Amino acid sequence: MTIHSPRDSTIHRERATLDDLFEVLSKPIRRCILTMLADANPRDEPSFSPRDFTSTEQREDIMARLHHTDLPKLDDAGFIEWEPDSKTITRGPRFDEVEPLITLLTDNQDELPAGWP
């Protein structure tokens, strides 16, 4: 949620709720992006291969969804900063809100159902 202060033009955001974090992590492609960023920053977009996300969909469909849905959603939430022109993805100003959950899940991936990340 974004709150505009009437006294100034500064935007203040509440911390993400657990539901917000689970929504962001509900798609494999977004889990992969955030997990990769937890391991390295900055990350060049070309280093993401469609094979990293799923093998059941057409690559063109995956790349279209990546560019039109998943990257904008993560960028809008502030978890990443995405520069389409330079094809650069880096940690966003709110990445620290999702990183502990990613770390927890990654550290316990042997206990999770198939599909992580």
Secondary structure, 3 states (H helix, E strand, C coil): CEEECCCCCCEEECCCCHHHHHHHCCCHHHHHHHHHHHHCCCEEHHHCCHHHCCCCCCHHHHHHHHHHHHHHHHHHHCCEEEECCCCEEEECCCHHHHHHHHHHHHHCHHHCCCCCC
